Amino acid sequence: MRVRFAPSPTGHLHVGNARTALFNWLLARGSGGTFILRIEDTDRERSTSASEQAILEDLEWLGLEWDEGPGVGGDRGPYRQSERLDIYRAQADRLLAEGRAYYCFCPEAQLKAEREAALAAGEAPKYSGRCRSLSPSEVAARRSRGEPAAVRFRVPEGGDVAFLDGVRGLVSFPRATIGDFVLLRSDGNPAYNFAVVVDDALMEVTQVVRGEDHISNTPRQVLLYEALGYRAPRFAHVALVMGPDHTPLSKRHGATSVAEFRARGYLPEALLNYLALIGWSPGGDQEVLPIDELARRFRLEDVGRSAGVFDEEKLAWVNRHYMRLAGASRLARLAAPFLRAEGIVVTEPDAGGWAYLESVVVMASDSVDRLADIPGRLRFLFSYDAARALARPEVQAIVNEDGAREVVRCLAHELAASERLTSREAFRAAADRVKRETGRKGKALFHPIRVALTGEAGGPELDHAVPAIDLGAQLPAGSGLSPVVGCRERVQLFLEALDRA
């Protein structure tokens, strides 16, 4: 099996297109086949090298490595359409010589007027065939005068064009509705339907999996395969990815590109796993599966005809699962760019800085959906401001509870005479001593301790948060991280702010 993904470098990689790439990749990997990447960059006005590079980076980030294509090579290249113009010209010349194509001299203004007239009459636009019967001598004369000319395919008259779709079954179109379509534009660049057929045929693609928006293109392509004498691949058109309102996923729904979800802190394996579930089910009661298992289970016949809705809440659920599996070291390095953006990571951390980050990101990741949320959960470690904390109504409510200030003062006295609370056991022992001194327990004990040491009314369990504070306070200045104020210093600052309030 040989499959391909052929994006146009005219923007970011949309998650709908990423799902198409994934389905092709799963087919190839599940069958021991070949996954081809081809860049369809003949739209000179909109295609950019920056967009191509971004698409390649997104595919690499997702882990959808290709067997043939840019940067990899292969014996059926080139793999950029802009580098294959001579190939298209030669194939068009063959169709012209065989009378299956002809030159069209109709100016764009005339073609536009014909399209508008057809639409106004409630008819589907279709080329009138004005140049279909020009004599060879007239064509030669007009070309010798340098008149711009496109090359059109001569659609055979009568009958239907039919193909068997791997998702939708038998699909048929009357030839009379198609109209003679352009193969080469007057500037020499190929039209989409022509280039894609030539490329898929010469690259020996055996299965084309793409979005249902390409169904209307397929009869033209089937006709071209027949005219060029190539065997057509099997086609499968999958439903589009929809937004929650069941319209095609677009900017009005929020993030739509792989780059945006990457920037929000989703893991590549989570995004891939979720995209596979849109319109397809792996069977059984498991949905969160490693990519190799998805490839083993993937079958086109199991892809549904109905559109799948992109649900970011479910993506977040899948992402939480993969964050738990990521491991402390990988999680810290994945979170580092987000921590750097918030000023938590200042320079490249040293070994001690990385070890500390590994310990605290695991604490934070248990309660967040995305990597981008981790800095917010760790802010209490690196940004302590007692006065700002006391300005929060929820903190004020706690310190105004009966006995709360007594707990804070007792805690300050206890920490002034104790070692750093760098373990759960050390913190528990200190809390027990405050409990005995004040007679407070449960919320009456731990809520005042929390606001005094973290500056927040909620957050990670104190068994984890308090040791993280004092471990951070022991980091040397060159750790690469923003400094952490220790517990004894925090409670003293909190008391001073209470006295001023």
C-alpha positions as CSV (number, residue, x, y, z in Angstrom):
1,M,0.0,0.0,0.0
2,R,1.2,3.5,-0.9
3,V,-0.7,6.5,0.5
4,R,0.0,10.2,0.6
5,F,-0.7,13.4,2.4
6,A,-0.5,16.4,0.1
7,P,-0.9,19.8,1.9
8,S,-0.8,23.2,0.3
9,P,1.6,25.5,2.0
10,T,-0.8,28.4,2.2
11,G,-1.3,28.6,6.0
12,H,-1.1,26.6,9.2
13,L,-1.8,22.9,9.4
14,H,-5.5,22.6,10.3
15,V,-6.5,19.9,12.7
16,G,-8.9,18.5,10.0
17,N,-6.0,18.1,7.6
18,A,-3.9,16.7,10.4
19,R,-6.5,14.0,10.9
20,T,-6.4,13.2,7.2
21,A,-2.6,12.9,7.4
22,L,-3.1,10.6,10.5
23,F,-5.6,8.3,8.8
24,N,-3.2,7.9,5.9
25,W,-0.3,7.3,8.3
26,L,-2.2,4.7,10.2
27,L,-3.1,2.9,7.0
28,A,0.5,2.8,6.0
29,R,1.9,1.7,9.3
30,G,-0.8,-0.8,9.9
31,S,-0.2,-2.5,6.6
32,G,3.6,-2.1,6.3
33,G,3.0,0.3,3.5
34,T,4.6,3.6,2.4
35,F,3.5,7.1,3.6
36,I,4.4,9.9,1.1
37,L,4.4,13.6,1.8
38,R,3.9,15.8,-1.2
39,I,3.8,19.6,-1.1
40,E,1.2,21.1,-3.5
41,D,2.7,24.5,-3.9
42,T,1.7,25.6,-7.4
43,D,-0.5,28.4,-6.0
44,R,2.2,31.0,-6.4
45,E,0.3,33.9,-4.8
46,R,-0.5,32.1,-1.6
47,S,2.2,29.4,-1.1
48,T,5.1,30.3,1.0
49,S,8.3,28.5,2.2
50,A,7.5,29.6,5.7
51,S,4.2,27.9,5.6
52,E,5.8,24.7,4.2
53,Q,8.4,24.7,7.0
54,A,5.7,25.2,9.6
55,I,3.7,22.2,8.2
56,L,6.8,20.0,8.2
57,E,7.5,21.0,11.8
58,D,3.9,20.3,12.9
59,L,4.0,16.8,11.2
60,E,7.4,16.1,12.9
61,W,6.1,17.3,16.2
62,L,3.1,14.9,15.9
63,G,5.4,12.1,15.1
64,L,3.9,11.4,11.6
65,E,7.2,10.7,9.9
66,W,7.1,10.2,6.1
67,D,8.9,7.5,4.1
68,E,9.2,9.6,0.9
69,G,9.0,13.4,0.5
70,P,10.9,16.7,1.4
71,G,14.0,16.1,3.4
72,V,13.7,12.3,3.0
73,G,13.8,11.9,-0.8
74,G,12.6,8.9,-2.7
75,D,12.8,7.5,-6.2
76,R,9.5,9.0,-7.4
77,G,10.2,12.7,-6.7
78,P,10.5,15.6,-6.9
79,Y,7.9,15.9,-4.0
80,R,7.1,19.5,-4.5
81,Q,4.7,20.3,-7.3
82,S,6.7,23.5,-8.2
83,E,9.6,21.2,-9.1
84,R,7.4,19.0,-11.4
85,L,6.2,21.6,-14.0
86,D,8.0,19.9,-16.9
87,I,6.3,16.6,-16.0
88,Y,2.8,18.2,-16.2
89,R,3.7,19.9,-19.4
90,A,4.7,16.6,-21.0
91,Q,1.6,14.9,-19.8
92,A,-0.6,17.7,-21.2
93,D,1.2,17.6,-24.5
94,R,0.4,13.9,-24.7
95,L,-3.3,14.6,-24.2
96,L,-3.2,17.4,-26.8
97,A,-1.5,15.2,-29.3
98,E,-4.2,12.5,-28.8
99,G,-7.1,14.9,-29.1
100,R,-8.1,14.4,-25.5
101,A,-7.3,18.0,-24.7
102,Y,-7.4,21.4,-26.5
103,Y,-6.2,25.0,-26.2
104,C,-8.7,27.5,-24.8
105,F,-8.2,31.2,-25.5
106,C,-11.2,32.5,-23.6
107,P,-10.3,35.5,-21.4
108,E,-10.9,35.3,-17.7
109,A,-13.5,38.2,-17.9
110,Q,-15.6,36.2,-20.4
111,L,-15.4,33.0,-18.3
112,K,-16.4,35.0,-15.2
113,A,-19.4,36.4,-17.0
114,E,-20.5,32.9,-18.1
115,R,-20.2,31.6,-14.5
116,E,-22.2,34.5,-13.1
117,A,-24.9,34.1,-15.7
118,A,-25.2,30.4,-14.9
119,L,-25.5,31.1,-11.2
120,A,-28.1,33.8,-11.8
121,A,-30.2,31.2,-13.8
122,G,-29.9,28.7,-11.0
123,E,-27.6,26.4,-12.9
124,A,-24.3,24.9,-12.0
125,P,-21.4,26.8,-13.7
126,K,-20.0,24.9,-16.6
127,Y,-17.6,25.8,-19.4
128,S,-19.5,26.5,-22.6
129,G,-17.1,24.7,-24.9
130,R,-16.5,27.8,-27.0
131,C,-12.9,26.7,-28.0
132,R,-13.6,23.0,-28.1
133,S,-14.0,22.9,-31.9
134,L,-11.4,25.4,-33.0
135,S,-9.5,24.1,-36.1
136,P,-5.9,23.2,-35.8
137,S,-5.0,26.0,-38.2
138,E,-6.8,28.7,-36.1
139,V,-5.2,27.3,-32.9
140,A,-1.7,27.5,-34.5
141,A,-2.3,31.0,-35.8
142,R,-3.5,32.3,-32.4
143,R,-0.6,30.7,-30.6
144,S,1.9,32.1,-33.1
145,R,0.5,35.5,-32.3
146,G,1.2,34.9,-28.6
147,E,-2.3,34.8,-27.4
148,P,-2.6,33.4,-23.8
149,A,-4.1,29.9,-23.8
150,A,-5.0,27.4,-21.2
151,V,-5.2,23.7,-21.9
152,R,-8.6,22.1,-21.3
153,F,-9.6,18.4,-21.0
154,R,-12.1,17.2,-23.6
155,V,-14.7,15.4,-21.4
156,P,-16.3,12.5,-23.3
157,E,-19.9,13.0,-24.0
158,G,-22.7,10.8,-22.5
159,G,-22.9,8.4,-19.7
160,D,-21.8,8.6,-16.1
161,V,-18.5,8.6,-14.2
162,A,-18.6,6.2,-11.2
163,F,-16.2,5.1,-8.6
164,L,-16.3,3.0,-5.4
165,D,-15.6,5.0,-2.3
166,G,-14.1,3.2,0.7
167,V,-16.4,5.2,3.0
168,R,-19.5,6.0,1.0
169,G,-19.9,3.1,-1.4
170,L,-20.7,3.6,-5.1
171,V,-20.7,7.3,-6.2
172,S,-21.8,8.4,-9.7
173,F,-21.8,11.7,-11.6
174,P,-23.4,12.4,-15.1
175,R,-20.6,13.4,-17.5
176,A,-22.9,16.1,-18.8
177,T,-22.6,18.0,-15.5
178,I,-18.8,18.2,-15.5
179,G,-17.8,20.4,-18.4
180,D,-14.4,20.6,-20.0
181,F,-12.0,21.6,-17.2
182,V,-8.6,23.2,-17.2
183,L,-5.4,21.1,-17.1
184,L,-2.8,23.9,-17.5
185,R,-3.5,27.5,-16.9
186,S,-2.4,30.1,-19.4
187,D,0.7,30.8,-17.2
188,G,1.8,27.1,-17.5
189,N,0.9,26.1,-14.0
190,P,-1.2,23.0,-13.6
191,A,-4.7,23.0,-12.2
192,Y,-5.3,21.0,-9.1
193,N,-7.2,18.1,-10.7
194,F,-4.5,17.6,-13.3
195,A,-1.5,17.8,-11.1
196,V,-2.9,15.5,-8.4
197,V,-3.7,12.8,-11.0
198,V,-0.3,13.0,-12.6
199,D,1.5,12.9,-9.2
200,D,-0.6,10.1,-7.7
201,A,-0.2,8.0,-10.8
202,L,3.6,8.5,-11.2
203,M,4.1,8.1,-7.5
204,E,2.1,4.9,-7.7
205,V,-0.3,5.9,-4.9
206,T,-2.7,3.0,-4.4
207,Q,-5.1,4.5,-1.9
208,V,-6.3,8.1,-1.6
209,V,-7.8,9.1,1.7
210,R,-9.0,12.7,1.9
211,G,-11.9,15.0,3.0
212,E,-15.4,14.7,1.6
213,D,-15.0,18.2,0.1
214,H,-12.9,16.5,-2.6
215,I,-15.8,14.2,-3.8
216,S,-16.8,16.6,-6.5
217,N,-13.2,16.6,-7.9
218,T,-13.0,12.8,-8.1
219,P,-15.1,12.3,-11.4
220,R,-12.7,14.7,-13.2
221,Q,-9.8,12.8,-11.8
222,V,-11.2,9.4,-12.8
223,L,-11.6,10.7,-16.4
224,L,-8.0,11.8,-16.4
225,Y,-6.7,8.4,-15.2
226,E,-8.6,6.8,-18.0
227,A,-7.4,9.2,-20.6
228,L,-3.7,8.9,-19.5
229,G,-3.9,5.2,-19.3
230,Y,-3.2,5.0,-15.5
231,R,-4.9,2.8,-13.0
232,A,-6.9,4.9,-10.6
233,P,-6.2,4.4,-6.9
234,R,-8.9,3.5,-4.5
235,F,-10.7,6.5,-3.1
236,A,-12.1,7.1,0.4
237,H,-13.6,10.5,1.4
238,V,-13.9,11.1,5.1
239,A,-16.4,13.5,6.7
240,L,-15.1,16.9,7.7
241,V,-14.3,17.9,11.3
242,M,-17.0,20.1,12.7
243,G,-17.3,22.6,15.5
244,P,-19.8,22.2,18.3
245,D,-22.4,24.0,16.2
246,H,-22.0,21.3,13.5
247,T,-20.5,23.7,11.0
248,P,-17.0,23.1,9.6
249,L,-14.4,23.8,12.3
250,S,-13.1,27.4,11.8
251,K,-11.6,30.3,13.7
252,R,-14.9,31.3,15.2
253,H,-14.8,28.1,17.2
254,G,-11.4,29.0,18.7
255,A,-8.1,27.1,18.0
256,T,-8.1,25.2,14.7
257,S,-4.4,24.6,13.9
258,V,-1.9,22.1,15.2
259,A,0.4,25.0,16.0
260,E,-2.3,26.6,18.2
261,F,-2.9,23.4,20.2
262,R,0.8,22.9,20.5
263,A,1.1,26.5,21.9
264,R,-1.7,25.8,24.4
265,G,0.3,22.9,25.9
266,Y,-1.3,19.8,24.4
267,L,1.0,16.8,24.0
268,P,1.4,15.4,20.5
269,E,0.4,11.9,21.4
270,A,-2.8,13.3,23.0
271,L,-3.8,15.3,20.0
272,L,-3.1,12.4,17.7
273,N,-5.1,10.0,19.8
274,Y,-8.0,12.4,20.0
275,L,-8.0,13.1,16.2
276,A,-8.1,9.4,15.5
277,L,-11.3,9.2,17.5
278,I,-13.1,11.8,15.4
279,G,-15.2,9.7,13.0
280,W,-13.6,6.4,13.8
281,S,-13.7,4.0,16.8
282,P,-10.9,1.6,17.7
283,G,-13.5,-0.8,19.0
284,G,-13.7,-2.3,22.5
285,D,-14.0,-0.1,25.6
286,Q,-10.7,1.7,25.2
287,E,-10.2,5.0,23.5
288,V,-6.9,6.1,24.9
289,L,-4.4,3.9,23.0
290,P,-0.8,4.2,21.9
291,I,-0.2,5.1,18.3
292,D,1.1,1.7,17.3
293,E,-2.1,0.1,18.6
294,L,-4.2,2.6,16.8
295,A,-2.4,1.7,13.6
296,R,-2.9,-2.0,14.2
297,R,-6.7,-1.5,14.6
298,F,-7.4,1.1,12.0
299,R,-9.6,0.1,9.1
300,L,-11.2,2.4,6.6
301,E,-14.5,0.4,6.7
302,D,-14.8,1.4,10.3
303,V,-14.7,5.2,9.5
304,G,-18.2,6.7,9.7
305,R,-20.0,8.8,7.1
306,S,-21.2,11.3,9.7
307,A,-19.2,14.3,10.5
308,G,-17.3,14.2,13.8
309,V,-17.5,17.2,16.2
310,F,-14.2,18.5,17.7
311,D,-14.7,18.6,21.5
312,E,-11.8,20.4,23.2
313,E,-13.0,19.1,26.6
314,K,-12.5,15.6,25.5
315,L,-9.1,16.5,24.0
316,A,-8.3,17.9,27.5
317,W,-9.4,14.7,29.1
318,V,-7.1,12.7,26.8
319,N,-4.3,15.1,27.4
320,R,-4.5,14.7,31.2
321,H,-4.1,11.0,30.6
322,Y,-0.9,11.4,28.6
323,M,0.5,14.0,31.0
324,R,0.3,11.5,33.7
325,L,2.2,9.0,31.6
326,A,4.8,11.5,30.4
327,G,7.2,11.1,33.3
328,A,8.8,13.8,35.4
329,S,11.8,14.5,33.2
330,R,9.9,14.8,30.0
331,L,7.1,16.8,31.6
332,A,9.6,19.3,33.0
333,R,11.2,19.8,29.6
334,L,7.9,20.1,27.9
335,A,6.7,22.6,30.4
336,A,9.9,24.7,30.4
337,P,8.9,27.0,27.5
338,F,5.7,27.9,29.4
339,L,7.6,28.4,32.6
340,R,10.1,30.6,30.9
341,A,7.3,32.7,29.4
342,E,6.1,33.4,33.0
343,G,9.6,34.2,34.3
344,I,9.9,31.0,36.4
345,V,12.7,29.6,34.3
346,V,15.2,32.5,33.9
347,T,18.1,30.8,32.2
348,E,19.0,27.2,31.2
349,P,18.5,25.3,34.5
350,D,21.5,23.4,36.0
351,A,21.1,19.8,37.2
352,G,19.7,20.9,40.5
353,G,17.2,23.3,38.8
354,W,16.0,20.5,36.5
355,A,15.6,18.1,39.4
356,Y,13.6,20.7,41.3
357,L,11.4,21.4,38.2
358,E,10.8,17.6,37.8
359,S,9.5,17.4,41.3
360,V,7.2,20.3,41.2
361,V,5.7,19.9,37.7
362,V,4.4,16.5,38.7
363,M,2.7,18.1,41.6
364,A,1.1,20.6,39.3
365,S,0.2,18.3,36.5
366,D,-2.3,16.3,38.5
367,S,-4.8,19.2,38.5
368,V,-4.4,20.8,35.0
369,D,-5.4,19.9,31.5
370,R,-2.5,21.4,29.6
371,L,1.1,22.3,29.9
372,A,0.2,26.0,29.6
373,D,-1.7,25.7,32.9
374,I,1.3,24.5,34.9
375,P,2.9,27.9,35.5
376,G,-0.3,29.1,37.2
377,R,-0.3,26.2,39.6
378,L,3.4,26.8,40.4
379,R,3.2,30.6,40.8
380,F,2.8,30.4,44.6
381,L,6.4,29.0,44.7
382,F,8.1,31.7,42.8
383,S,5.9,34.7,43.5
384,Y,5.1,35.3,47.2
385,D,3.5,38.6,48.2
386,A,1.9,38.7,51.6
387,A,0.2,42.1,51.2
388,R,-1.2,41.1,47.8
389,A,-2.5,37.8,49.3
390,L,-4.3,39.6,52.2
391,A,-6.0,41.8,49.6
392,R,-7.9,38.8,48.3
393,P,-11.3,38.4,49.9
394,E,-11.0,34.6,50.2
395,V,-7.7,35.0,52.1
396,Q,-9.2,37.7,54.3
397,A,-12.1,35.5,55.2
398,I,-9.7,32.8,56.4
399,V,-7.5,35.0,58.6
400,N,-10.6,36.5,60.1
401,E,-11.9,33.2,61.3
402,D,-11.7,32.5,65.1
403,G,-8.2,31.4,66.1
404,A,-6.6,31.8,62.6
405,R,-4.2,34.5,63.6
406,E,-3.1,32.4,66.6
407,V,-2.3,29.5,64.3
408,V,-0.2,31.8,62.1
409,R,1.7,33.3,65.1
410,C,2.3,29.8,66.5
411,L,3.5,28.6,63.1
412,A,6.0,31.6,62.8
413,H,7.4,30.7,66.3
414,E,7.7,27.0,65.3
415,L,9.5,27.6,62.0
416,A,11.9,30.2,63.5
417,A,13.3,27.4,65.6
418,S,13.2,24.5,63.2
419,E,15.0,23.2,60.2
420,R,13.6,23.7,56.7
421,L,10.5,21.6,56.0
422,T,11.9,19.7,53.1
423,S,9.9,16.6,53.5
424,R,6.3,15.6,54.1
425,E,7.3,14.2,57.5
426,A,9.0,17.4,58.6
427,F,5.9,19.4,57.7
428,R,3.5,17.0,59.4
429,A,5.6,17.2,62.6
430,A,5.6,21.0,62.6
431,A,1.9,21.1,61.9
432,D,1.3,18.6,64.8
433,R,3.2,20.9,67.2
434,V,1.1,23.9,66.1
435,K,-2.0,21.8,66.6
436,R,-1.0,20.9,70.2
437,E,-0.1,24.5,71.0
438,T,-3.3,26.0,69.6
439,G,-5.9,23.2,70.0
440,R,-6.9,23.8,66.3
441,K,-7.4,21.0,63.9
442,G,-8.7,20.2,60.4
443,K,-9.6,23.3,58.4
444,A,-9.2,25.6,61.4
445,L,-5.5,24.5,61.4
446,F,-4.6,23.9,57.8
447,H,-6.4,26.9,56.1
448,P,-4.4,29.5,58.1
449,I,-1.2,27.6,57.4
450,R,-2.0,27.4,53.7
451,V,-2.7,31.2,53.3
452,A,0.4,32.1,55.3
453,L,2.8,29.8,53.4
454,T,1.3,30.0,49.9
455,G,-0.6,33.2,49.8
456,E,-3.5,31.4,48.3
457,A,-6.8,29.9,49.6
458,G,-6.4,26.8,47.5
459,G,-3.8,24.8,45.6
460,P,-1.8,21.6,45.8
461,E,-1.9,19.5,48.9
462,L,0.2,21.0,51.7
463,D,2.1,17.8,52.1
464,H,3.5,18.5,48.6
465,A,3.4,22.3,48.5
466,V,5.3,23.0,51.8
467,P,8.3,20.8,51.1
468,A,8.4,22.2,47.6
469,I,8.7,25.7,49.0
470,D,11.6,24.9,51.3
471,L,13.4,22.8,48.8
472,G,13.2,25.7,46.4
473,A,14.5,28.0,49.0
474,Q,17.7,25.9,49.2
475,L,18.4,26.2,45.4
476,P,21.6,28.2,44.7
477,A,21.4,31.5,42.8
478,G,22.7,29.8,39.6
479,S,20.0,27.2,39.3
480,G,18.4,28.9,36.4
481,L,15.1,29.4,38.3
482,S,13.5,32.4,39.9
483,P,14.3,32.5,43.6
484,V,11.9,30.9,46.1
485,V,11.1,32.5,49.4
486,G,11.3,29.9,52.2
487,C,8.5,29.0,54.7
488,R,9.9,30.7,57.7
489,E,10.5,33.9,55.8
490,R,7.0,33.7,54.3
491,V,5.1,33.3,57.6
492,Q,7.1,36.2,59.0
493,L,6.2,38.4,56.1
494,F,2.6,37.4,56.4
495,L,2.5,38.3,60.1
496,E,4.0,41.7,59.3
497,A,1.4,42.3,56.6
498,L,-1.3,41.3,59.0
499,D,-0.1,43.8,61.6
500,R,-0.1,46.6,59.0
501,A,-3.6,45.7,57.7
